[in-house]
């Protein structure tokens, strides 16, 4: 289970946003909504995150995830876009 956070930074939505993903409802005023009893109650209850935690735990148990390794980086240097070089004196050579 997740540990409760002591301080959660409060994101400020754009003016055209009026939907709360915590409460799954539309709201009229952001400041009033986040101070409402129902929003605070739902925000503090993390039971809905138990499903997400279960999915993560299931994925961690699968062996294919444990054996996965990222592809090695290419060691070959990138080829130059052009085949001409300019010397310190300003001459162009091939």
Rosetta silent file (secondary structure, phi, psi, omega in degrees, C-alpha in Angstrom):
SEQUENCE: XXXXXXXXXXXXXXXXXXXXXXXXXXXXXXXXXXXXXXXXXXXXXXXXXXXXXXXXXXXXXXXXXXXXXXXXXXXXXXXXXXXXXXXXXXXXXX
SCORE:     score description
SCORE:     0.000 S_00000001
   1 L     0.000  147.606 -179.301    0.000    0.000    0.000 S_00000001
   2 L   -73.245  147.265  175.805    1.192    3.495   -0.705 S_00000001
   3 L   -82.910  138.769  179.257    2.379    5.717    2.102 S_00000001
   4 L   -66.558  141.341  178.518    0.299    8.895    2.543 S_00000001
   5 L   -85.291  140.557  179.333    2.014   12.042    1.368 S_00000001
   6 L   -79.005  -39.911 -177.691    2.403   14.854    3.832 S_00000001
   7 L  -134.363  116.548  178.832    2.463   17.655    1.285 S_00000001
   8 L  -107.733  120.241  177.488    1.010   17.329   -2.191 S_00000001
   9 L   -63.677  135.998 -175.860    1.722   20.217   -4.560 S_00000001
  10 L   -91.407  112.116  177.658   -1.560   21.534   -5.880 S_00000001
  11 L   -72.398  146.249  178.017   -1.664   21.755   -9.670 S_00000001
  12 L  -104.461  116.434  179.760   -3.540   24.680  -11.144 S_00000001
  13 L   -74.438  161.911  173.938   -5.705   23.700  -14.110 S_00000001
  14 L   -67.117  162.976 -175.866   -6.209   25.852  -17.152 S_00000001
  15 L   -64.826  -26.060 -177.845   -9.324   27.996  -17.125 S_00000001
  16 L   -85.530   -6.408  177.239  -11.130   25.706  -19.580 S_00000001
  17 L   -83.028  133.576  177.807  -10.679   22.605  -17.387 S_00000001
  18 L  -145.503   29.432  179.889  -13.662   21.806  -15.225 S_00000001
  19 E  -124.491  130.355  178.722  -13.385   18.060  -14.599 S_00000001
  20 E   -99.680  120.024 -179.984  -11.920   16.487  -11.467 S_00000001
  21 L   -75.926  -21.910  177.343  -10.314   13.092  -12.078 S_00000001
  22 L   -71.253  -47.957 -177.495  -10.293   12.343   -8.365 S_00000001
  23 L   -89.666  -16.059 -176.719  -14.054   12.828   -7.974 S_00000001
  24 L    57.979   43.414  178.053  -14.904   11.963  -11.589 S_00000001
  25 E  -142.014  162.731  173.272  -17.295   14.924  -11.778 S_00000001
  26 E   -84.764  152.471  177.499  -17.448   18.355  -13.326 S_00000001
  27 L  -134.568  159.158  179.419  -17.002   21.399  -11.126 S_00000001
  28 L   -90.589  -52.762 -178.420  -17.753   25.095  -11.471 S_00000001
  29 L  -119.699  125.423 -176.096  -14.988   26.684   -9.395 S_00000001
  30 H   -60.776  -50.569 -176.644  -11.633   24.970   -8.877 S_00000001
  31 H   -60.441  -41.553  178.374  -10.810   26.586   -5.537 S_00000001
  32 H   -67.633  -39.761 -176.905  -14.215   25.776   -4.073 S_00000001
  33 H   -65.141  -46.189 -176.172  -14.141   22.225   -5.405 S_00000001
  34 H   -70.349  -15.733  176.578  -10.751   21.263   -3.975 S_00000001
  35 L   -93.959   -5.783 -177.777  -11.809   22.553   -0.558 S_00000001
  36 L   -70.097  152.963 -176.620  -15.073   20.609   -0.624 S_00000001
  37 H   -63.395  -40.854 -178.779  -15.531   17.756    1.831 S_00000001
  38 H   -65.455  -40.914  179.931  -16.187   15.149   -0.861 S_00000001
  39 H   -66.432  -45.546 -179.633  -13.034   16.039   -2.810 S_00000001
  40 H   -62.625  -38.682  179.273  -10.830   16.031    0.294 S_00000001
  41 H   -64.042  -46.549  179.551  -12.299   12.715    1.409 S_00000001
  42 H   -68.167  -37.990 -178.114  -11.651   11.089   -1.982 S_00000001
  43 H   -66.782  -34.036 -179.982   -8.184   12.637   -2.332 S_00000001
  44 H   -80.791  -22.813  179.382   -7.073   11.262    1.029 S_00000001
  45 L   -84.456  116.842 -177.843   -8.501    7.791    0.342 S_00000001
  46 L  -104.013   17.277 -179.171   -5.964    5.839   -1.687 S_00000001
  47 H   -62.293  -32.447 -179.466   -7.965    2.623   -1.929 S_00000001
  48 H   -66.813  -18.601  178.477   -8.610    3.291   -5.621 S_00000001
  49 H   -83.265   -8.174  179.726   -4.850    3.061   -6.200 S_00000001
  50 H   -61.567  -35.699  178.227   -4.800   -0.534   -4.924 S_00000001
  51 H   -63.269  -42.337  178.756   -5.779   -1.756   -8.405 S_00000001
  52 H   -64.559  -42.559  178.342   -2.814    0.067   -9.930 S_00000001
  53 H   -61.616  -38.787  177.934   -0.508   -1.357   -7.252 S_00000001
  54 H   -64.390  -40.860  179.146   -1.794   -4.874   -8.016 S_00000001
  55 H   -64.402  -44.250  179.070   -1.085   -4.459  -11.737 S_00000001
  56 H   -62.737  -42.269  179.106    2.442   -3.222  -11.033 S_00000001
  57 H   -63.645  -39.919  178.374    3.059   -6.128   -8.634 S_00000001
  58 H   -63.829  -43.717  178.843    1.802   -8.610  -11.240 S_00000001
  59 H   -64.575  -35.842  178.855    4.102   -7.166  -13.897 S_00000001
  60 H   -68.267  -24.563  179.237    7.040   -7.316  -11.505 S_00000001
  61 H   -80.364  -22.797 -177.953    6.427  -11.025  -10.950 S_00000001
  62 L   -70.665  130.690 -175.607    6.557  -11.881  -14.650 S_00000001
  63 H   -66.260  -30.972 -177.191    9.951  -13.266  -15.607 S_00000001
  64 H   -63.789  -28.160  177.524   10.045  -11.619  -19.016 S_00000001
  65 H   -77.127  -32.315 -179.612   10.236   -8.208  -17.333 S_00000001
  66 H   -71.541  -30.807 -178.095   13.006   -9.350  -15.020 S_00000001
  67 H   -88.232   -9.203 -176.013   15.137  -10.612  -17.922 S_00000001
  68 L   -67.293  134.547  174.422   14.624   -7.547  -20.104 S_00000001
  69 L  -132.307  143.897  179.037   17.707   -5.502  -20.853 S_00000001
  70 L   -66.738  153.045  178.011   17.899   -2.406  -23.010 S_00000001
  71 L   -65.092  141.551  179.194   19.513   -2.724  -26.411 S_00000001
  72 L   -66.548  148.552  179.154   23.190   -1.805  -26.360 S_00000001
  73 L   -70.959  147.851  178.483   24.077    1.573  -27.758 S_00000001
  74 L   -68.502  131.763  179.643   25.638    1.653  -31.182 S_00000001
  75 L   -92.300  -15.996 -179.374   29.387    2.042  -30.937 S_00000001
  76 L   -70.848  132.054  179.876   29.815    2.965  -34.572 S_00000001
  77 L   -69.587  147.549  177.735   30.316    6.678  -35.041 S_00000001
  78 L   -66.154  139.182  177.745   27.742    8.510  -37.101 S_00000001
  79 L   -74.098  145.172  178.387   28.802    9.158  -40.637 S_00000001
  80 L   -66.329  151.180 -179.595   29.170   12.836  -41.571 S_00000001
  81 L   -69.190  -31.275  177.706   26.342   14.368  -43.581 S_00000001
  82 L  -125.367  161.965 -176.159   28.769   15.624  -46.203 S_00000001
  83 L  -102.235   16.319  179.023   32.069   14.266  -47.395 S_00000001
  84 L  -108.794  147.841  176.484   33.955   17.558  -47.392 S_00000001
  85 E  -123.971  149.003  177.329   36.062   18.978  -44.582 S_00000001
  86 E  -111.281  124.836 -179.668   37.136   22.555  -44.009 S_00000001
  87 L   -79.317  172.801  178.946   40.657   23.080  -42.661 S_00000001
  88 L   -62.934  -25.669  179.766   41.683   25.765  -40.181 S_00000001
  89 L   -85.454   -7.339  177.935   42.947   27.860  -43.081 S_00000001
  90 L    99.474    3.913  178.674   39.566   27.687  -44.820 S_00000001
  91 L   -78.785  143.566  176.651   40.433   25.217  -47.573 S_00000001
  92 E   -98.435  125.162  178.548   37.808   22.687  -48.585 S_00000001
  93 E  -126.780  160.816  178.707   39.116   19.142  -48.971 S_00000001
  94 L   -91.983    0.000    0.000   37.472   15.832  -49.688 S_00000001
